[in-house]
Amino acid sequence: MRQPVKLIFFFMLILILLAGIFEIETLKQDISTENAQIANETSEQLEYIKNLQAESDRILTGDPDVQDLLDEKTHFQGL
């Protein structure tokens, strides 16, 4: 009678271990997916910032007063 109890306990222990392993693998996959989403969002934000910087550079280099400042001219004509 003791042998079947030990066998059932052993199988239940194996099932618990397998469920734990499955849960860990699922969590690892979820973390990988989340990390990929964060990397994608970061890349999109970086691209947006680069576009803003390029636009501001274009605007600033087209402004004659800004060009005078960049050329270190300190005297301006009346605004």
WOFEN-V614350 format. One record per helix or strand of 3 or more residues. SS is the DSSP state (@ for helix, = for strand). FROM is the first residue (numbers start at 1). TO is the last residue. If there is no record, write none. Layout:
BEGIN
ss = {SS SS}
from = {FROM FROM}
to = {TO TO}
END
This chain:
BEGIN
ss = {@ @}
from = {2 64}
to = {62 70}
END
